[in-house]
Amino acid sequence: MIVLVLVAVFLAAVPAAMLFANLRLYRPAPMPGDDVPSISVLIPARNEEASIAAAVEAALASRHVDLEVIVLDDHSEDRTAELVRSLCEKDSRVRLLAAPDLPPGWCGKQHACHVLARAARMPLLVFLDADVRLGPDGLARLAAFQALTDADLVSGVPFQETKTLLERLLIPLIHFVLLGFLPLSRMRRYTSPSYAAGCGQLFLARRKAYEQIGGHAAIRTTLHDGIRLPRAFRAAGKKTDLCDATDLASCRMYRNAAEVWRGLAKNATEGLAAPGRIVPATVFLLGGQVLPFVLLAASAWLSPVEIALAALAALLAYAPRVQSALRFRQSALGAALHPLGVLLLVSIQWYALLRRLVGRPATWKGRSYQAAKA
């Protein structure tokens, strides 16, 4: 039993140490300077009538930037195009495009971004999900971060709005997985694709570099642009970077338990649930974040030393999660139920892998996809 307890301590200590080290490096973007960057805000939209107007209006309220906003209506069956058309009439900076038919072998979002980028006029391209709301200085600060780091692609996780229980349990784990398992210092030192990371909700790319790497055509099959777009840049020797985007933008990804489950599962086999990654990911996540609490629940069978070590492991599991909740304004309930959230996250990964193994496609926005290889 002592070996099991020591394993739990080790597996909890590794991401805890990594996350606390990364919190010093994952900094907010600087305030804008005197330069006024020219930016194309590119928003793919498929059946987004509930959110598209607010997304465009927030972008148009951006300060200290010269911008255009282009929305691609991707065969929506609701009022998406009508709402954007109304905004075009009020502000000449807004353009509405109609998506051509989806070519074989393309993911809908990647094709939409590809079409948008070809229509853009500015030297900086911001790819923005329709459920993201930019802050007034969000674009200018993101561009200032790009200029400061001289990275060809920059990203960050916006403030994540969570209201339902499953949202509060699972969405904050984006930060935990990102900062608990990616060494930011090495990411900035090397351009190896193995250190690729980003948030598909918000990307800023230098147009010239984007075109050199082939743009979204280079990742046409993927459902996981948060990993695959930075990886494509790095494979071409380009630099990518991350900033804390909590104060730059906000996003509510999903609105009920079913959306959370389907949304996190749709691209899981390109991330943690990849066949070569899921076993070590499961060992680290369950062994470090769930096992300590199982051991404490079985304390009647442990020696005093083993109980003390299990308590240490539990503290190591909770400390980074609580610190993240404070830093990124996350749900206190989600932090308190952290072991349950991790257990659900691992369950989604195995569900996604089993679905892939039996040949069932992922579905999103009314389309079916076979997951790309990780």
C-alpha positions, 0 to 999 in steps of 0.5 A, spaced: 500 500 500 505 504 501 507 504 494 500 505 491 500 512 496 507 514 493 505 513 486 499 518 488 504 523 491 508 523 485 502 523 480 499 529 483 506 533 484 508 533 477 502 537 474 502 541 480 509 543 480 508 544 472 502 548 473 505 553 478 511 554 474 507 555 468 502 560 472 508 565 472 509 564 464 502 564 462 502 572 463 496 577 460 497 580 454 500 587 455 496 594 454 496 597 447 502 602 445 501 607 440 501 603 434 494 601 431 494 594 428 490 592 422 486 586 423 481 582 419 476 579 424 474 572 421 468 569 424 465 562 421 458 561 423 453 555 422 446 556 425 449 561 430 443 566 430 443 566 438 450 569 438 453 572 432 450 579 433 453 579 440 460 577 437 460 582 431 458 588 435 463 586 440 468 586 435 466 592 432 467 596 439 474 594 439 479 600 440 486 602 438 485 597 432 483 598 424 479 592 423 474 589 418 469 583 420 468 578 416 462 573 417 462 566 413 455 564 413 456 556 413 449 554 410 445 556 416 438 554 417 436 559 422 437 567 422 444 567 422 445 571 415 439 575 416 442 578 422 449 579 419 446 582 413 443 587 418 449 589 421 452 590 414 447 595 413 449 599 419 457 598 419 461 598 413 466 594 416 462 588 416 462 583 410 458 577 410 460 571 405 456 565 403 460 559 404 461 554 398 459 547 398 464 543 403 469 539 399 470 532 400 475 531 406 474 538 409 472 539 416 467 545 416 470 550 421 477 549 417 474 550 410 470 556 413 476 559 416 480 557 409 475 561 405 475 567 410 482 568 410 482 568 402 477 574 403 481 578 408 485 584 407 489 586 413 496 583 415 493 580 421 488 575 421 484 573 428 480 567 427 474 568 432 468 563 434 461 566 434 460 564 441 466 569 443 465 576 446 472 580 445 473 586 450 474 593 448 482 592 448 482 585 446 484 585 439 489 591 441 492 587 446 493 580 443 496 584 437 501 587 442 503 580 445 504 578 438 509 584 437 512 583 443 513 575 442 514 576 435 510 569 434 507 568 428 501 565 431 498 567 438 492 564 442 490 564 449 484 561 453 478 567 454 474 567 460 470 561 460 463 562 462 460 556 466 453 555 468 450 548 469 454 543 473 457 539 467 460 546 465 463 548 471 466 541 472 469 540 466 470 546 462 475 549 467 480 543 466 482 546 459 487 550 464 489 544 468 490 540 462 494 546 458 498 548 464 499 542 468 502 538 462 505 543 457 512 546 459 511 553 457 519 555 458 520 549 453 515 551 448 518 558 448 525 556 447 523 551 441 519 550 435 518 543 436 511 541 434 510 536 440 510 543 444 504 545 440 498 548 444 492 553 443 485 555 444 481 554 437 476 560 440 481 565 439 487 565 434 491 571 431 496 569 426 501 573 422 498 573 415 504 572 411 506 566 415 499 563 415 500 563 408 507 560 408 504 554 412 498 553 407 493 556 412 487 552 414 488 547 408 494 544 412 489 542 417 483 541 413 481 534 416 482 536 423 476 537 428 482 540 433 485 546 431 487 548 438 492 543 437 493 542 430 494 549 427 499 551 432 503 544 430 502 546 423 506 553 424 511 549 428 512 544 423 514 549 418 519 552 423 514 558 425 514 560 432 507 560 436 506 563 443 500 563 449 498 569 453 492 569 459 486 571 455 482 571 461 481 579 460 481 579 453 475 575 451 469 571 454 466 565 451 460 560 453 462 554 449 456 549 451 449 550 454 447 544 457 450 537 459 449 534 452 453 539 449 458 539 454 459 531 453 458 531 445 463 538 444 469 535 448 468 528 445 468 530 438 475 531 437 478 528 443 481 522 439 486 528 436 488 530 443 488 526 450 484 520 447 489 519 441 491 511 442 498 512 444 496 518 449 490 515 452 493 510 457 499 515 460 493 520 460 489 516 464 494 514 469 496 521 470 489 524 471 486 518 475 492 516 479 494 524 481 487 527 481 482 521 483 486 516 487 488 520 493 481 521 495 480 514 494 486 512 499 483 517 504 476 514 503 480 507 505 484 510 511 481 505 515 486 500 512 492 505 512 497 506 516 498 513 519 504 514 515 500 512 509 494 517 511 499 523 511 502 521 504 495 520 501 493 527 504 499 530 501 497 527 495 490 530 495 493 537 497 497 537 491 491 535 487 487 541 490 492 546 490 493 548 483 486 547 481 484 552 487 489 557 484 487 556 477 480 557 480 482 564 483 486 566 477 482 565 472 475 566 475 473 559 475 467 556 479 468 554 486 463 548 486 467 546 480 474 546 484 471 543 490 469 537 486 475 537 482 476 529 482 469 528 480 471 533 474 477 529 472 473 522 472 468 525 467 474 528 463 477 521 463 470 517 461 469 522 455 476 520 453 475 513 453 468 514 450 471 518 444 476 512 443 471 507 443 466 510 438 472 511 433 474 504 434 467 501 432 467 506 426 462 511 429 463 518 426 463 524 431 457 529 429 457 537 430 453 542 427 449 537 423 455 534 420 459 527 421 466 526 421 471 521 422 476 523 427 483 525 423 489 521 426 493 525 432 
